[in-house]
Amino acid sequence: MWVGIPVAVGETGMLAPAAAELERLRLVREERQGMQHRREAEKRASEAAKLSAVPKKATSGSATSSPQPVETTAVDSTVDKVTAKKMNPKQLKAELKQRGLDVQGNKKELLARLLEAL
């Protein structure tokens, strides 16, 4: 003969505490997703503000086309193989971005991509 504690089973066929826990988890998940969307929106707004805050250079004749290659050359001369190996992933991504290369991957992949570009 089975003797147990009577437990209320809800409409879904689950125990009441389990259903309540699932509902709580659903609410927490929704809250986290909302927070993530807000953070992404703030990040995009911050990046847009940084881009708009960058002072624009004066455009005068041939000076417009020459600064870009000069900057690229300066970047190439400051980073060598030894310096690149000492960089952290954030710095590697910045160097790759300046060169117009892909910035996705781990440190090993980023370093290989940067060394290939040197």
FENGI-V539318 format. One record per residue. N is the residue number from 1. PSI is psi in degrees with one decimal (* if undefined). Layout:
# FENGI-V539318
n->[N;N]
psi->[PSI;PSI]
This chain:
# FENGI-V539318
n->[1;2;3;4;5;6;7;8;9;10;11;12;13;14;15;16;17;18;19;20;21;22;23;24;25;26;27;28;29;30;31;32;33;34;35;36;37;38;39;40;41;42;43;44;45;46;47;48;49;50;51;52;53;54;55;56;57;58;59;60;61;62;63;64;65;66;67;68;69;70;71;72;73;74;75;76;77;78;79;80;81;82;83;84;85;86;87;88;89;90;91;92;93;94;95;96;97;98;99;100;101;102;103;104;105;106;107;108;109;110;111;112;113;114;115;116;117;118]
psi->[128.9;129.1;117.7;177.0;130.6;133.1;137.0;128.3;127.7;-173.8;-29.7;-4.9;4.0;159.8;146.9;-45.4;-37.1;-40.8;-40.3;-39.2;-40.6;-38.8;-41.7;-43.6;-38.1;-42.6;-41.5;-42.2;-44.2;-40.8;-42.9;-41.6;-40.4;-42.0;-39.5;-41.2;-39.9;-43.3;-42.4;-40.3;-41.2;-40.0;-44.6;-41.5;-39.9;-43.2;-38.9;-38.7;-39.4;-41.8;-38.5;-21.0;-15.1;123.7;138.6;138.3;150.3;136.8;118.8;106.1;-124.3;-11.4;-20.1;-40.7;-23.8;-29.3;-34.8;-53.8;-33.7;-43.4;-43.7;-42.2;-40.1;-39.8;-43.2;-37.2;-23.4;-18.9;118.7;-177.0;-43.5;-44.9;-41.8;-38.8;-24.6;-9.1;149.5;167.7;-36.1;-42.8;-39.7;-43.3;-39.2;-43.2;-42.4;-39.6;-39.4;-29.7;-1.1;25.5;166.1;137.6;14.7;142.5;175.3;-179.5;-40.5;-44.3;-41.6;-43.8;-43.0;-41.4;-40.9;-43.3;-34.7;-34.0;-19.9;*]
